[in-house]
Amino acid sequence: MNGLFTPIDIQQQSFRRALRGYDPEEVDEFLDRVAESVQGYVEKIRELERKLEVAEEQIQECRELKHSLNEAILFAQQSAEEKIKSAAQQAELTLKEARAKADSILEEARMRIEEQKREIGRLSQVRQQFVAEMKGTLSKFETLVGLVSESPKAEEKR
């Protein structure tokens, strides 16, 4: 026997008869009550053992869930860090492209300004040349008009 009594062990226990011993009926009644109590304790222990098994299973499930959640959190953190890093790289690339495009636009604008300045200078020279030619032409006409005006007077004097 393993040292623990079962209700059946208690009920089947028999004692030798001795003089001046205990009343057998009282002893049997007491043993029956003890057996019932032990049976209740056995059932309670079995119920508690079932509850303990369920609780241990739930604890194991919680541990597994905790492990899964920790892994998911770690993955989410890594994913977020990668996305932030990727977004920063993309922003830097976009900024570089925008600066390059702005520099290109500025350079093109400078070239157009220089071209416009050259064109204005050329047109100014053309204008000056035109004005000079016009003055020369007007001077010639004035001289011709002066000659023509003097010619009738000179003819009249003759």
GUROKE-734026 format. One record per atom (N, C-alpha, C): residue number from 1; residue in one letter; chain; atom name; x, y, z negated. Coordinates in Angstrom, 1 decimal, padded with zeros to 4 digits. Example, Ala and Ser with C-alpha at 12.3 -4.5 7.8 and 13.67 -1.06 7.14 Angstrom:
<recs>
seq  type  mol  atom  xx  yy  zz
1  a  A  N  013.2  -005.7  -007.8;
1  a  A  CA  012.3  -004.5  -007.8;
1  a  A  C  013.2  -003.3  -007.8;
2  s  A  N  012.8  -002.2  -007.1;
2  s  A  CA  013.7  -001.1  -007.1;
2  s  A  C  012.9  000.0  -007.9;
</recs>
This chain:
<recs>
seq  type  mol  atom  xx  yy  zz
1  m  A  N  000.8  -001.2  000.0;
1  m  A  CA  000.0  000.0  000.0;
1  m  A  C  000.9  001.2  000.0;
2  n  A  N  000.4  002.3  000.6;
2  n  A  CA  001.2  003.5  000.7;
2  n  A  C  001.1  004.4  -000.5;
3  g  A  N  000.5  004.1  -001.5;
3  g  A  CA  000.4  004.9  -002.7;
3  g  A  C  -000.8  005.7  -002.9;
4  l  A  N  -001.6  005.8  -001.8;
4  l  A  CA  -002.8  006.6  -001.8;
4  l  A  C  -004.0  005.7  -001.9;
5  f  A  N  -004.9  006.0  -002.7;
5  f  A  CA  -006.1  005.1  -002.8;
5  f  A  C  -007.2  005.6  -001.8;
6  t  A  N  -007.9  004.6  -001.3;
6  t  A  CA  -009.0  005.0  -000.4;
6  t  A  C  -010.3  004.7  -001.3;
7  p  A  N  -011.4  005.2  -000.8;
7  p  A  CA  -012.6  005.0  -001.6;
7  p  A  C  -012.9  003.5  -001.7;
8  i  A  N  -012.6  002.7  -000.7;
8  i  A  CA  -012.8  001.3  -000.7;
8  i  A  C  -011.9  000.6  -001.8;
9  d  A  N  -010.7  001.1  -001.8;
9  d  A  CA  -009.7  000.5  -002.8;
9  d  A  C  -010.3  000.7  -004.2;
10  i  A  N  -010.9  001.9  -004.5;
10  i  A  CA  -011.4  002.2  -005.8;
10  i  A  C  -012.7  001.3  -006.1;
11  q  A  N  -013.5  001.2  -005.1;
11  q  A  CA  -014.7  000.4  -005.3;
11  q  A  C  -014.4  -001.1  -005.5;
12  q  A  N  -013.4  -001.6  -004.8;
12  q  A  CA  -013.1  -003.0  -004.9;
12  q  A  C  -012.2  -003.3  -006.1;
13  q  A  N  -011.7  -002.3  -006.8;
13  q  A  CA  -010.8  -002.6  -007.9;
13  q  A  C  -011.6  -003.3  -009.0;
14  s  A  N  -011.0  -004.4  -009.5;
14  s  A  CA  -011.6  -005.1  -010.6;
14  s  A  C  -010.6  -005.2  -011.7;
15  f  A  N  -011.1  -005.3  -012.9;
15  f  A  CA  -010.3  -005.3  -014.1;
15  f  A  C  -010.6  -006.6  -014.9;
16  r  A  N  -009.6  -007.0  -015.6;
16  r  A  CA  -009.8  -008.2  -016.4;
16  r  A  C  -010.7  -007.9  -017.6;
17  r  A  N  -011.4  -008.8  -018.1;
17  r  A  CA  -012.2  -008.6  -019.3;
17  r  A  C  -011.4  -008.8  -020.5;
18  a  A  N  -011.6  -007.9  -021.4;
18  a  A  CA  -010.9  -008.1  -022.7;
18  a  A  C  -011.8  -007.7  -023.8;
19  l  A  N  -011.5  -008.2  -024.9;
19  l  A  CA  -012.3  -007.9  -026.1;
19  l  A  C  -012.2  -006.4  -026.4;
20  r  A  N  -013.3  -006.0  -026.8;
20  r  A  CA  -013.4  -004.6  -027.2;
20  r  A  C  -012.9  -003.7  -026.0;
21  g  A  N  -013.2  -004.1  -024.8;
21  g  A  CA  -012.8  -003.3  -023.6;
21  g  A  C  -013.9  -002.3  -023.3;
22  y  A  N  -013.8  -001.7  -022.2;
22  y  A  CA  -014.8  -000.7  -021.8;
22  y  A  C  -016.1  -001.4  -021.3;
23  d  A  N  -017.2  -000.7  -021.3;
23  d  A  CA  -018.4  -001.3  -020.7;
23  d  A  C  -018.2  -001.4  -019.2;
24  p  A  N  -018.4  -002.6  -018.7;
24  p  A  CA  -018.2  -002.8  -017.2;
24  p  A  C  -019.1  -001.9  -016.4;
25  e  A  N  -020.3  -001.7  -016.8;
25  e  A  CA  -021.3  -000.9  -016.0;
25  e  A  C  -020.8  000.5  -015.9;
26  e  A  N  -020.4  001.0  -017.1;
26  e  A  CA  -019.9  002.4  -017.1;
26  e  A  C  -018.7  002.6  -016.2;
27  v  A  N  -017.8  001.6  -016.3;
27  v  A  CA  -016.6  001.7  -015.5;
27  v  A  C  -016.9  001.6  -014.0;
28  d  A  N  -017.9  000.7  -013.7;
28  d  A  CA  -018.3  000.6  -012.3;
28  d  A  C  -018.9  001.9  -011.8;
29  e  A  N  -019.8  002.5  -012.6;
29  e  A  CA  -020.4  003.7  -012.3;
29  e  A  C  -019.4  004.8  -012.1;
30  f  A  N  -018.5  004.9  -013.0;
30  f  A  CA  -017.4  005.9  -012.9;
30  f  A  C  -016.6  005.7  -011.6;
31  l  A  N  -016.2  004.4  -011.4;
31  l  A  CA  -015.5  004.1  -010.2;
31  l  A  C  -016.2  004.5  -008.9;
32  d  A  N  -017.6  004.3  -008.9;
32  d  A  CA  -018.4  004.6  -007.7;
32  d  A  C  -018.4  006.2  -007.5;
33  r  A  N  -018.5  006.9  -008.6;
33  r  A  CA  -018.4  008.4  -008.5;
33  r  A  C  -017.1  008.8  -008.0;
34  v  A  N  -016.0  008.2  -008.6;
34  v  A  CA  -014.7  008.6  -008.2;
34  v  A  C  -014.5  008.3  -006.7;
35  a  A  N  -015.0  007.1  -006.3;
35  a  A  CA  -014.9  006.7  -004.9;
35  a  A  C  -015.6  007.7  -004.0;
36  e  A  N  -016.8  008.1  -004.4;
36  e  A  CA  -017.6  009.1  -003.6;
36  e  A  C  -016.8  010.4  -003.5;
37  s  A  N  -016.2  010.8  -004.6;
37  s  A  CA  -015.4  012.1  -004.6;
37  s  A  C  -014.2  011.9  -003.7;
38  v  A  N  -013.5  010.8  -003.8;
38  v  A  CA  -012.4  010.6  -003.0;
38  v  A  C  -012.8  010.6  -001.5;
39  q  A  N  -014.0  009.9  -001.2;
39  q  A  CA  -014.5  009.9  000.1;
39  q  A  C  -014.7  011.3  000.6;
40  g  A  N  -015.3  012.1  -000.2;
40  g  A  CA  -015.5  013.6  000.1;
40  g  A  C  -014.2  014.3  000.4;
41  y  A  N  -013.2  014.0  -000.4;
41  y  A  CA  -011.9  014.6  -000.2;
41  y  A  C  -011.3  014.1  001.1;
42  v  A  N  -011.4  012.8  001.3;
42  v  A  CA  -010.9  012.3  002.6;
42  v  A  C  -011.5  012.9  003.8;
43  e  A  N  -012.9  013.1  003.7;
43  e  A  CA  -013.6  013.7  004.9;
43  e  A  C  -013.1  015.2  005.0;
44  k  A  N  -013.0  015.8  003.8;
44  k  A  CA  -012.6  017.2  003.9;
44  k  A  C  -011.2  017.4  004.4;
45  i  A  N  -010.3  016.4  004.0;
45  i  A  CA  -008.9  016.4  004.5;
45  i  A  C  -008.9  016.2  006.1;
46  r  A  N  -009.7  015.2  006.5;
46  r  A  CA  -009.8  015.0  008.0;
46  r  A  C  -010.3  016.2  008.7;
47  e  A  N  -011.3  016.9  008.2;
47  e  A  CA  -011.8  018.1  008.8;
47  e  A  C  -010.8  019.2  008.8;
48  l  A  N  -010.1  019.3  007.7;
48  l  A  CA  -009.0  020.3  007.7;
48  l  A  C  -007.9  020.0  008.6;
49  e  A  N  -007.6  018.7  008.7;
49  e  A  CA  -006.5  018.3  009.7;
49  e  A  C  -007.0  018.6  011.1;
50  r  A  N  -008.3  018.4  011.4;
50  r  A  CA  -008.8  018.7  012.8;
50  r  A  C  -008.7  020.2  013.0;
51  k  A  N  -009.1  021.0  012.0;
51  k  A  CA  -009.0  022.4  012.1;
51  k  A  C  -007.5  022.9  012.3;
52  l  A  N  -006.6  022.2  011.5;
52  l  A  CA  -005.2  022.5  011.6;
52  l  A  C  -004.7  022.2  013.0;
53  e  A  N  -005.1  021.1  013.6;
53  e  A  CA  -004.7  020.8  015.0;
53  e  A  C  -005.2  021.8  016.0;
54  v  A  N  -006.5  022.2  015.8;
54  v  A  CA  -007.1  023.2  016.7;
54  v  A  C  -006.3  024.5  016.5;
55  a  A  N  -006.0  024.9  015.2;
55  a  A  CA  -005.3  026.2  015.0;
55  a  A  C  -003.9  026.1  015.6;
56  e  A  N  -003.2  024.9  015.4;
56  e  A  CA  -001.9  024.8  016.0;
56  e  A  C  -001.9  024.9  017.5;
57  e  A  N  -003.0  024.3  018.1;
57  e  A  CA  -003.1  024.4  019.6;
57  e  A  C  -003.4  025.9  020.0;
58  q  A  N  -004.2  026.6  019.2;
58  q  A  CA  -004.5  028.0  019.5;
58  q  A  C  -003.2  028.8  019.3;
59  i  A  N  -002.4  028.5  018.3;
59  i  A  CA  -001.2  029.2  018.1;
59  i  A  C  -000.2  029.0  019.2;
60  q  A  N  -000.2  027.7  019.7;
60  q  A  CA  000.7  027.4  020.8;
60  q  A  C  000.2  028.1  022.1;
61  e  A  N  -001.1  028.2  022.3;
61  e  A  CA  -001.6  028.9  023.4;
61  e  A  C  -001.3  030.4  023.3;
62  c  A  N  -001.4  030.9  022.1;
62  c  A  CA  -001.1  032.3  021.8;
62  c  A  C  000.4  032.6  022.1;
63  r  A  N  001.3  031.7  021.7;
63  r  A  CA  002.7  031.8  022.0;
63  r  A  C  003.0  031.8  023.5;
64  e  A  N  002.3  030.9  024.2;
64  e  A  CA  002.5  030.8  025.6;
64  e  A  C  001.9  032.1  026.3;
65  l  A  N  000.8  032.5  025.8;
65  l  A  CA  000.2  033.8  026.3;
65  l  A  C  001.1  035.0  026.0;
66  k  A  N  001.7  035.0  024.8;
66  k  A  CA  002.6  036.1  024.5;
66  k  A  C  003.8  036.0  025.4;
67  h  A  N  004.3  034.8  025.6;
67  h  A  CA  005.5  034.7  026.5;
67  h  A  C  005.1  035.1  027.9;
68  s  A  N  004.0  034.7  028.4;
68  s  A  CA  003.5  035.2  029.7;
68  s  A  C  003.3  036.7  029.8;
69  l  A  N  002.8  037.3  028.7;
69  l  A  CA  002.6  038.7  028.7;
69  l  A  C  003.9  039.4  028.7;
70  n  A  N  004.8  038.9  027.9;
70  n  A  CA  006.2  039.5  027.8;
70  n  A  C  006.8  039.5  029.2;
71  e  A  N  006.7  038.4  029.9;
71  e  A  CA  007.2  038.3  031.2;
71  e  A  C  006.5  039.2  032.2;
72  a  A  N  005.2  039.3  032.1;
72  a  A  CA  004.5  040.3  032.9;
72  a  A  C  004.9  041.7  032.7;
73  i  A  N  005.0  042.0  031.4;
73  i  A  CA  005.5  043.4  031.0;
73  i  A  C  006.8  043.7  031.6;
74  l  A  N  007.7  042.7  031.4;
74  l  A  CA  009.1  042.9  032.0;
74  l  A  C  009.1  043.0  033.5;
75  f  A  N  008.3  042.2  034.1;
75  f  A  CA  008.1  042.3  035.6;
75  f  A  C  007.6  043.7  036.0;
76  a  A  N  006.5  044.1  035.2;
76  a  A  CA  005.9  045.4  035.5;
76  a  A  C  006.9  046.6  035.3;
77  q  A  N  007.7  046.5  034.3;
77  q  A  CA  008.7  047.5  034.0;
77  q  A  C  009.8  047.5  035.2;
78  q  A  N  010.2  046.3  035.6;
78  q  A  CA  011.2  046.2  036.6;
78  q  A  C  010.6  046.8  037.9;
79  s  A  N  009.4  046.4  038.2;
79  s  A  CA  008.7  046.8  039.4;
79  s  A  C  008.5  048.4  039.4;
80  a  A  N  008.1  048.9  038.2;
80  a  A  CA  008.0  050.4  038.1;
80  a  A  C  009.3  051.1  038.3;
81  e  A  N  010.4  050.5  037.7;
81  e  A  CA  011.7  051.1  037.9;
81  e  A  C  012.1  051.1  039.3;
82  e  A  N  011.9  049.9  040.0;
82  e  A  CA  012.2  049.8  041.4;
82  e  A  C  011.4  050.8  042.3;
83  k  A  N  010.1  051.0  042.0;
83  k  A  CA  009.3  051.9  042.7;
83  k  A  C  009.8  053.4  042.5;
84  i  A  N  010.1  053.7  041.2;
84  i  A  CA  010.6  055.0  040.9;
84  i  A  C  012.0  055.3  041.7;
85  k  A  N  012.8  054.3  041.7;
85  k  A  CA  014.1  054.4  042.4;
85  k  A  C  013.9  054.5  043.9;
86  s  A  N  013.0  053.7  044.4;
86  s  A  CA  012.7  053.8  045.8;
86  s  A  C  012.1  055.2  046.2;
87  a  A  N  011.2  055.6  045.3;
87  a  A  CA  010.5  056.9  045.6;
87  a  A  C  011.6  058.1  045.5;
88  a  A  N  012.5  058.0  044.6;
88  a  A  CA  013.5  059.0  044.5;
88  a  A  C  014.4  059.0  045.7;
89  q  A  N  014.8  057.7  046.2;
89  q  A  CA  015.6  057.6  047.4;
89  q  A  C  014.8  058.2  048.6;
90  q  A  N  013.5  057.9  048.7;
90  q  A  CA  012.7  058.4  049.8;
90  q  A  C  012.6  059.9  049.7;
91  a  A  N  012.4  060.4  048.5;
91  a  A  CA  012.4  061.9  048.4;
91  a  A  C  013.7  062.5  048.8;
92  e  A  N  014.8  061.9  048.4;
92  e  A  CA  016.1  062.5  048.8;
92  e  A  C  016.3  062.4  050.3;
93  l  A  N  015.9  061.3  050.9;
93  l  A  CA  016.0  061.2  052.3;
93  l  A  C  015.1  062.2  053.0;
94  t  A  N  013.9  062.4  052.6;
94  t  A  CA  013.0  063.4  053.1;
94  t  A  C  013.5  064.8  053.0;
95  l  A  N  014.1  065.1  051.8;
95  l  A  CA  014.7  066.4  051.6;
95  l  A  C  015.9  066.6  052.5;
96  k  A  N  016.7  065.6  052.7;
96  k  A  CA  017.9  065.8  053.6;
96  k  A  C  017.4  066.0  055.0;
97  e  A  N  016.4  065.2  055.4;
97  e  A  CA  015.8  065.4  056.8;
97  e  A  C  015.2  066.8  057.0;
98  a  A  N  014.5  067.3  055.9;
98  a  A  CA  013.9  068.6  056.0;
98  a  A  C  015.0  069.7  056.0;
99  r  A  N  016.0  069.5  055.3;
99  r  A  CA  017.1  070.5  055.3;
99  r  A  C  017.8  070.5  056.7;
100  a  A  N  018.0  069.3  057.2;
100  a  A  CA  018.6  069.2  058.6;
100  a  A  C  017.7  069.9  059.6;
101  k  A  N  016.4  069.7  059.5;
101  k  A  CA  015.5  070.3  060.5;
101  k  A  C  015.5  071.8  060.3;
102  a  A  N  015.5  072.2  059.0;
102  a  A  CA  015.5  073.7  058.8;
102  a  A  C  016.8  074.3  059.3;
103  d  A  N  017.9  073.6  059.1;
103  d  A  CA  019.2  074.2  059.6;
103  d  A  C  019.1  074.2  061.1;
104  s  A  N  018.6  073.2  061.8;
104  s  A  CA  018.4  073.2  063.2;
104  s  A  C  017.5  074.3  063.7;
105  i  A  N  016.4  074.5  063.0;
105  i  A  CA  015.5  075.6  063.4;
105  i  A  C  016.2  077.0  063.2;
106  l  A  N  016.9  077.1  062.1;
106  l  A  CA  017.6  078.4  061.9;
106  l  A  C  018.7  078.6  063.0;
107  e  A  N  019.4  077.6  063.3;
107  e  A  CA  020.5  077.7  064.3;
107  e  A  C  019.8  078.1  065.7;
108  e  A  N  018.7  077.4  066.0;
108  e  A  CA  018.0  077.7  067.2;
108  e  A  C  017.5  079.2  067.2;
109  a  A  N  017.0  079.6  066.1;
109  a  A  CA  016.5  081.0  066.0;
109  a  A  C  017.7  082.0  066.1;
110  r  A  N  018.9  081.7  065.5;
110  r  A  CA  020.0  082.6  065.7;
110  r  A  C  020.5  082.7  067.1;
111  m  A  N  020.5  081.5  067.8;
111  m  A  CA  020.8  081.5  069.2;
111  m  A  C  019.9  082.3  070.0;
112  r  A  N  018.6  082.2  069.7;
112  r  A  CA  017.6  083.0  070.5;
112  r  A  C  017.7  084.5  070.2;
113  i  A  N  018.1  084.8  068.9;
113  i  A  CA  018.3  086.2  068.6;
113  i  A  C  019.5  086.8  069.4;
114  e  A  N  020.6  086.0  069.4;
114  e  A  CA  021.7  086.4  070.1;
114  e  A  C  021.4  086.6  071.6;
115  e  A  N  020.7  085.6  072.1;
115  e  A  CA  020.2  085.7  073.5;
115  e  A  C  019.4  086.9  073.8;
116  q  A  N  018.5  087.2  072.9;
116  q  A  CA  017.6  088.4  073.0;
116  q  A  C  018.5  089.7  072.9;
117  k  A  N  019.5  089.7  072.0;
117  k  A  CA  020.4  090.9  071.9;
117  k  A  C  021.1  091.1  073.2;
118  r  A  N  021.6  090.0  073.8;
118  r  A  CA  022.3  090.1  075.1;
118  r  A  C  021.4  090.6  076.1;
119  e  A  N  020.2  090.1  076.1;
119  e  A  CA  019.2  090.5  077.1;
119  e  A  C  018.9  092.0  077.0;
120  i  A  N  018.7  092.4  075.7;
120  i  A  CA  018.4  093.8  075.4;
120  i  A  C  019.6  094.7  075.9;
121  g  A  N  020.8  094.2  075.6;
121  g  A  CA  022.0  094.9  076.0;
121  g  A  C  022.1  095.0  077.6;
122  r  A  N  021.8  093.9  078.2;
122  r  A  CA  021.8  093.9  079.7;
122  r  A  C  020.7  094.9  080.2;
123  l  A  N  019.5  094.8  079.6;
123  l  A  CA  018.4  095.7  080.1;
123  l  A  C  018.8  097.2  079.8;
124  s  A  N  019.4  097.4  078.7;
124  s  A  CA  019.9  098.8  078.4;
124  s  A  C  020.8  099.3  079.4;
125  q  A  N  021.8  098.4  079.8;
125  q  A  CA  022.7  098.8  080.9;
125  q  A  C  022.0  099.0  082.2;
126  v  A  N  021.0  098.1  082.5;
126  v  A  CA  020.3  098.3  083.8;
126  v  A  C  019.5  099.6  083.7;
127  r  A  N  019.0  099.9  082.6;
127  r  A  CA  018.2  101.2  082.4;
127  r  A  C  019.2  102.4  082.6;
128  q  A  N  020.3  102.3  081.9;
128  q  A  CA  021.3  103.4  082.0;
128  q  A  C  021.7  103.6  083.5;
129  q  A  N  021.9  102.4  084.1;
129  q  A  CA  022.4  102.5  085.5;
129  q  A  C  021.3  103.1  086.4;
130  f  A  N  020.0  102.6  086.1;
130  f  A  CA  018.9  103.2  086.9;
130  f  A  C  018.7  104.7  086.7;
131  v  A  N  018.8  105.1  085.4;
131  v  A  CA  018.7  106.5  085.1;
131  v  A  C  019.8  107.3  085.8;
132  a  A  N  021.1  106.7  085.8;
132  a  A  CA  022.2  107.4  086.4;
132  a  A  C  021.9  107.5  087.9;
133  e  A  N  021.4  106.4  088.5;
133  e  A  CA  021.2  106.4  090.0;
133  e  A  C  020.0  107.3  090.3;
134  m  A  N  019.0  107.4  089.4;
134  m  A  CA  017.9  108.2  089.6;
134  m  A  C  018.3  109.7  089.5;
135  k  A  N  019.2  110.0  088.6;
135  k  A  CA  019.7  111.4  088.5;
135  k  A  C  020.5  111.7  089.7;
136  g  A  N  021.3  110.8  090.1;
136  g  A  CA  022.1  111.0  091.4;
136  g  A  C  021.2  111.2  092.6;
137  t  A  N  020.1  110.4  092.7;
137  t  A  CA  019.2  110.6  093.8;
137  t  A  C  018.5  111.9  093.7;
138  l  A  N  018.0  112.2  092.5;
138  l  A  CA  017.3  113.5  092.3;
138  l  A  C  018.3  114.7  092.5;
139  s  A  N  019.5  114.5  092.2;
139  s  A  CA  020.5  115.6  092.4;
139  s  A  C  020.7  115.8  093.9;
140  k  A  N  020.7  114.6  094.7;
140  k  A  CA  020.9  114.7  096.1;
140  k  A  C  019.6  115.4  096.7;
141  f  A  N  018.5  115.0  096.2;
141  f  A  CA  017.2  115.6  096.8;
141  f  A  C  017.2  117.1  096.4;
142  e  A  N  017.7  117.4  095.2;
142  e  A  CA  017.7  118.8  094.9;
142  e  A  C  018.6  119.6  095.8;
143  t  A  N  019.8  119.0  096.0;
143  t  A  CA  020.7  119.6  096.9;
143  t  A  C  020.1  119.7  098.3;
144  l  A  N  019.4  118.7  098.8;
144  l  A  CA  018.8  118.7  100.1;
144  l  A  C  017.7  119.7  100.2;
145  v  A  N  016.9  119.7  099.1;
145  v  A  CA  015.8  120.7  099.0;
145  v  A  C  016.5  122.1  099.0;
146  g  A  N  017.5  122.3  098.3;
146  g  A  CA  018.2  123.6  098.3;
146  g  A  C  018.7  123.9  099.6;
147  l  A  N  019.2  123.0  100.4;
147  l  A  CA  019.8  123.3  101.7;
147  l  A  C  018.6  123.6  102.6;
148  v  A  N  017.6  122.8  102.5;
148  v  A  CA  016.4  123.0  103.4;
148  v  A  C  015.9  124.4  103.1;
149  s  A  N  015.8  124.8  101.8;
149  s  A  CA  015.2  126.1  101.5;
149  s  A  C  016.1  127.2  102.0;
150  e  A  N  017.4  127.0  102.0;
150  e  A  CA  018.3  128.0  102.4;
150  e  A  C  018.3  128.1  103.9;
151  s  A  N  018.1  127.1  104.6;
151  s  A  CA  018.2  127.1  106.1;
151  s  A  C  017.2  128.0  106.7;
152  p  A  N  016.0  128.1  106.3;
152  p  A  CA  015.1  129.0  107.0;
152  p  A  C  015.5  130.5  106.7;
153  k  A  N  016.1  130.7  105.5;
153  k  A  CA  016.5  132.0  105.2;
153  k  A  C  017.7  132.4  106.0;
154  a  A  N  018.6  131.4  106.2;
154  a  A  CA  019.8  131.6  107.0;
154  a  A  C  019.4  131.8  108.5;
155  e  A  N  018.4  131.2  108.9;
155  e  A  CA  017.9  131.3  110.3;
155  e  A  C  017.2  132.7  110.5;
156  e  A  N  016.6  133.1  109.5;
156  e  A  CA  015.9  134.4  109.6;
156  e  A  C  017.0  135.5  109.6;
157  k  A  N  018.0  135.3  109.0;
157  k  A  CA  019.1  136.3  108.9;
157  k  A  C  019.8  136.4  110.3;
158  r  A  N  019.8  135.5  111.0;
158  r  A  CA  020.4  135.5  112.3;
158  r  A  C  019.7  136.1  113.3;
</recs>
